[in-house]
Amino acid sequence: MSNNLPERAPSSELVSPKIDALPGLVRLAATSWLRTAEWSVVAGVRTTRKVLSVATNPASALDLVAGVAQAGSIFGDVAKAVGSGVSLPQAVIQVSASLGSSNGSAPALAPAAASARRELEMQASLREQGQALLARSRDVWNNEQGHPAYARILSEMAPDEGRILLLLLRGGPQPAVDVRTGGAIGMVSSQLVAPGLNMIGPRAGTRYLDQVPSYLNNLFRLGLIWFSREQLRDPLEYQVVEAQPDVLAAMHSVRSHKVVRRSIHLTPFGEDFCRTCLLEPNEDLSKLPEHQAPQDLD
């Protein structure tokens, strides 16, 4: 018996010229009826072929009956679980687990059921964590000190970065300069030659001076410092920086240059982090210099 179905004629060939002559709504209804009839014929041919295969092959008949019975049982179990108040994803998980256990093997969840289980577990975990957080907020005897993120931040910092934070906390905001092209052309379109030059590495006593830009980027990523476009009040701070070899080399690398003065500050979060994690317990906090917060510029 051949398995080839009759080729489906294009929809345009099924619509006769007489139908084209009908009014709009009537023509639409007639065309829809013809396409529905075409689908019914093709589906009927497929069903007939399946029935003939079952009639000539007893094994196919048994497989068909078993498949229909199993599908009906599965849908019945899912419907019963949903009717009792269980959500649809949870019902699918329960039925899949029961099928796996009845086969004598570990539950083999379908991808959709496994995804639904992961989503439900994640939602439950997040909800439990949120409820525990609110419970701690209502506990008047809770004496937790320091932000919970401090432990993670310490694990993501290099030792030299701790020295930089102490310098900023005890020494105050640090000066930094950008070297840009100047002159008449620089007034129209100034180009950046060297950004963020500073003396934080030598002043903090870092071990790897060439890693200071990376250290500052990481501290900024952690929310502990921020880069201000404003300069410090004391101009003498910049005279020392502008006399450093790397700054002079950047100045001499172009025909005409200009120096833009900036500053590096601790964020309020960074200040609290340093006081909590890096300072000695008996250190006087009142003598620490102040840092400008980002919102102070608004």
C-alpha positions as CSV (number, residue, x, y, z in Angstrom):
1,M,0.0,0.0,0.0
2,S,1.4,3.3,-1.0
3,N,1.9,6.0,1.8
4,N,1.7,8.9,-0.7
5,L,-1.2,11.2,-0.1
6,P,-3.0,13.0,-2.9
7,E,-1.1,16.1,-3.7
8,R,-2.9,19.2,-2.3
9,A,-3.9,21.5,-5.1
10,P,-3.1,25.2,-4.6
11,S,-5.9,27.2,-3.0
12,S,-6.0,29.4,-6.0
13,E,-6.9,26.4,-8.2
14,L,-9.8,25.4,-6.0
15,V,-11.5,28.7,-6.4
16,S,-13.3,28.7,-9.8
17,P,-13.9,31.8,-11.8
18,K,-17.5,31.6,-10.9
19,I,-16.7,32.2,-7.3
20,D,-14.6,35.1,-8.2
21,A,-17.6,36.7,-9.7
22,L,-19.6,36.5,-6.4
23,P,-19.9,39.5,-4.0
24,G,-17.2,40.0,-1.3
25,L,-18.8,38.4,1.7
26,V,-20.4,35.5,-0.3
27,R,-17.1,34.9,-2.1
28,L,-15.3,34.8,1.3
29,A,-17.8,32.2,2.7
30,A,-17.6,30.0,-0.4
31,T,-13.8,30.1,-0.4
32,S,-13.6,29.1,3.3
33,W,-16.1,26.3,2.7
34,L,-13.9,24.9,-0.1
35,R,-10.7,25.0,2.0
36,T,-12.5,23.3,4.9
37,A,-13.7,20.6,2.6
38,E,-10.2,20.1,1.2
39,W,-8.7,19.7,4.7
40,S,-11.5,17.2,5.6
41,V,-10.7,15.1,2.6
42,V,-6.9,15.0,3.4
43,A,-7.6,14.2,7.1
44,G,-10.0,11.5,6.0
45,V,-7.4,9.8,3.8
46,R,-4.9,9.8,6.6
47,T,-7.3,8.3,9.1
48,T,-8.4,5.7,6.6
49,R,-4.8,4.7,6.0
50,K,-4.3,4.3,9.8
51,V,-7.4,2.2,10.2
52,L,-6.4,-0.1,7.3
53,S,-2.9,-0.5,8.9
54,V,-4.5,-1.5,12.2
55,A,-6.9,-3.9,10.5
56,T,-4.0,-5.8,8.7
57,N,-1.5,-5.7,11.6
58,P,-2.6,-6.9,15.1
59,A,0.5,-5.4,16.7
60,S,-0.5,-1.9,15.4
61,A,-4.0,-2.4,16.8
62,L,-2.6,-3.2,20.3
63,D,-0.3,-0.2,20.2
64,L,-3.1,2.1,19.2
65,V,-5.4,0.9,21.9
66,A,-2.7,1.1,24.5
67,G,-1.7,4.6,23.5
68,V,-5.3,5.9,23.5
69,A,-5.9,4.3,27.0
70,Q,-2.6,5.8,28.4
71,A,-3.4,9.2,26.9
72,G,-6.9,9.2,28.4
73,S,-5.5,8.2,31.8
74,I,-2.9,10.9,31.7
75,F,-5.4,13.6,30.8
76,G,-7.8,12.4,33.4
77,D,-5.1,12.6,36.1
78,V,-4.1,16.1,35.1
79,A,-7.7,17.2,35.0
80,K,-8.4,15.7,38.4
81,A,-5.4,17.4,39.9
82,V,-6.3,20.8,38.4
83,G,-9.9,20.4,39.7
84,S,-8.6,19.9,43.2
85,G,-6.9,23.3,43.2
86,V,-3.4,22.3,42.0
87,S,-1.8,24.6,39.4
88,L,-1.4,23.2,35.9
89,P,2.5,23.1,36.0
90,Q,2.4,21.4,39.4
91,A,-0.2,18.9,38.1
92,V,2.0,18.0,35.1
93,I,5.0,17.5,37.4
94,Q,2.9,15.2,39.7
95,V,1.6,13.1,36.9
96,S,5.0,12.8,35.2
97,A,6.5,11.7,38.5
98,S,3.8,9.1,39.0
99,L,4.4,7.7,35.5
100,G,8.1,7.5,36.1
101,S,7.7,5.6,39.4
102,S,5.1,3.2,37.9
103,N,7.6,2.2,35.3
104,G,10.1,1.1,38.0
105,S,12.7,3.8,37.1
106,A,13.6,7.3,38.3
107,P,11.1,9.9,37.2
108,A,12.0,11.0,33.7
109,L,10.3,14.4,33.4
110,A,9.6,15.9,30.1
111,P,11.4,19.2,29.3
112,A,8.3,21.2,29.9
113,A,7.7,19.6,33.2
114,A,11.3,20.0,34.3
115,S,11.2,23.7,33.3
116,A,8.0,24.1,35.3
117,R,9.5,22.5,38.3
118,R,12.5,24.7,38.2
119,E,10.4,27.8,37.9
120,L,8.2,26.8,40.8
121,E,11.2,26.0,43.0
122,M,12.8,29.3,42.2
123,Q,9.6,31.2,42.9
124,A,9.2,29.4,46.2
125,S,12.8,30.0,47.2
126,L,12.6,33.7,46.4
127,R,9.4,34.0,48.3
128,E,10.8,32.2,51.3
129,Q,13.8,34.5,51.3
130,G,11.7,37.6,51.0
131,Q,9.4,36.4,53.9
132,A,12.5,35.7,56.0
133,L,13.9,39.1,55.2
134,L,10.7,40.8,56.3
135,A,10.6,38.7,59.5
136,R,14.1,39.9,60.4
137,S,13.0,43.5,59.8
138,R,10.2,43.0,62.3
139,D,12.5,41.5,64.9
140,V,13.2,44.2,67.5
141,W,15.9,42.0,69.0
142,N,17.8,41.7,65.8
143,N,21.2,43.4,66.2
144,E,22.8,42.7,62.8
145,Q,25.4,45.2,61.9
146,G,26.8,45.9,58.4
147,H,25.2,45.3,55.0
148,P,24.8,41.6,54.1
149,A,26.7,42.3,50.8
150,Y,29.9,43.3,52.7
151,A,31.1,39.6,52.9
152,R,30.7,39.1,49.2
153,I,32.4,42.4,48.4
154,L,35.4,41.5,50.6
155,S,35.8,38.2,48.6
156,E,35.8,40.2,45.3
157,M,38.6,42.7,46.3
158,A,42.3,42.5,45.9
159,P,44.5,43.4,48.9
160,D,45.8,46.5,47.2
161,E,42.2,47.7,46.8
162,G,41.8,47.6,50.6
163,R,44.8,50.0,50.8
164,I,43.2,52.3,48.3
165,L,40.0,52.5,50.3
166,L,41.8,53.3,53.5
167,L,43.6,56.1,51.7
168,L,40.4,57.6,50.5
169,L,38.7,57.2,53.9
170,R,41.6,58.7,55.9
171,G,43.1,61.0,53.3
172,G,39.9,62.2,51.8
173,P,39.0,62.6,48.1
174,Q,42.0,62.2,45.7
175,P,42.9,64.4,42.8
176,A,42.9,63.1,39.2
177,V,43.6,64.8,35.9
178,D,42.7,64.2,32.2
179,V,45.2,65.3,29.6
180,R,43.5,66.5,26.4
181,T,44.5,68.2,23.2
182,G,44.4,72.0,23.4
183,G,45.1,75.0,21.3
184,A,42.8,76.4,18.7
185,I,41.8,73.0,17.4
186,G,41.2,71.7,20.9
187,M,38.6,74.5,21.4
188,V,36.6,73.0,18.6
189,S,37.2,69.2,19.0
190,S,39.4,68.3,22.0
191,Q,40.6,64.7,22.0
192,L,41.4,62.7,25.2
193,V,45.1,61.9,25.5
194,A,45.4,60.3,28.9
195,P,42.4,59.9,31.3
196,G,42.3,59.7,35.1
197,L,46.0,60.2,36.0
198,N,46.5,60.2,39.7
199,M,48.9,59.3,42.6
200,I,46.6,56.9,44.4
201,G,48.9,53.9,43.9
202,P,52.1,55.5,45.5
203,R,50.1,57.2,48.2
204,A,48.3,54.1,49.2
205,G,51.4,51.9,49.1
206,T,50.0,49.4,46.6
207,R,52.2,46.5,45.6
208,Y,51.2,46.6,41.9
209,L,51.2,50.2,40.6
210,D,50.3,49.2,37.1
211,Q,47.1,47.6,38.3
212,V,45.7,50.8,39.9
213,P,43.4,51.6,37.0
214,S,41.9,48.1,37.2
215,Y,41.6,48.4,41.0
216,L,39.7,51.6,40.6
217,N,37.4,50.1,38.0
218,N,36.6,47.2,40.3
219,L,35.9,49.5,43.3
220,F,33.6,51.5,41.1
221,R,31.8,48.3,40.0
222,L,31.3,47.3,43.6
223,G,29.7,50.7,44.3
224,L,32.4,51.8,46.7
225,I,33.9,54.8,44.8
226,W,32.8,57.2,42.1
227,F,34.5,59.5,39.7
228,S,33.5,63.2,40.0
229,R,34.0,65.8,37.2
230,E,34.5,68.4,39.9
231,Q,37.9,69.4,41.1
232,L,39.0,69.6,44.8
233,R,38.9,72.9,46.6
234,D,42.7,72.9,47.2
235,P,44.6,73.5,43.9
236,L,47.9,72.5,45.5
237,E,46.7,68.9,45.4
238,Y,46.8,69.0,41.6
239,Q,50.3,70.6,41.3
240,V,51.9,67.5,42.7
241,V,49.9,65.3,40.3
242,E,50.7,67.4,37.2
243,A,54.4,67.1,38.0
244,Q,54.4,63.3,37.8
245,P,56.3,61.7,34.9
246,D,53.3,60.0,33.3
247,V,51.4,63.3,33.3
248,L,54.3,65.1,31.8
249,A,54.8,62.4,29.1
250,A,51.1,62.8,28.1
251,M,51.5,66.5,27.9
252,H,54.5,66.3,25.7
253,S,53.0,63.7,23.4
254,V,50.9,66.4,21.6
255,R,51.8,69.8,20.2
256,S,49.2,71.6,22.4
257,H,47.5,70.2,25.5
258,K,45.2,71.2,28.3
259,V,44.7,69.6,31.8
260,V,41.2,68.9,33.1
261,R,41.1,68.5,36.9
262,R,38.8,65.9,38.4
263,S,38.5,64.0,41.7
264,I,37.8,60.5,43.1
265,H,35.4,60.0,46.1
266,L,34.0,57.3,48.3
267,T,30.3,56.7,47.9
268,P,28.2,56.8,51.1
269,F,28.0,53.0,50.8
270,G,31.8,52.8,50.4
271,E,32.3,55.0,53.5
272,D,30.1,52.7,55.6
273,F,31.8,49.7,54.2
274,C,35.2,51.1,55.2
275,R,34.1,52.0,58.7
276,T,32.6,48.6,59.2
277,C,35.2,46.3,57.7
278,L,38.6,48.2,57.5
279,L,38.9,50.5,60.4
280,E,40.2,49.7,63.9
281,P,37.4,49.4,66.5
282,N,38.8,52.3,68.6
283,E,39.5,54.7,65.7
284,D,37.9,58.2,66.0
285,L,35.4,58.5,63.2
286,S,34.8,62.2,63.8
287,K,38.3,63.0,62.4
288,L,37.7,61.4,59.0
289,P,37.4,63.8,56.1
290,E,34.1,64.2,54.2
291,H,33.4,62.9,50.7
292,Q,31.0,64.4,48.2
293,A,28.0,62.1,47.4
294,P,26.9,61.8,43.8
295,Q,23.5,63.4,44.5
296,D,25.2,66.5,46.0
297,L,25.9,67.7,42.4
298,D,22.2,67.9,41.5
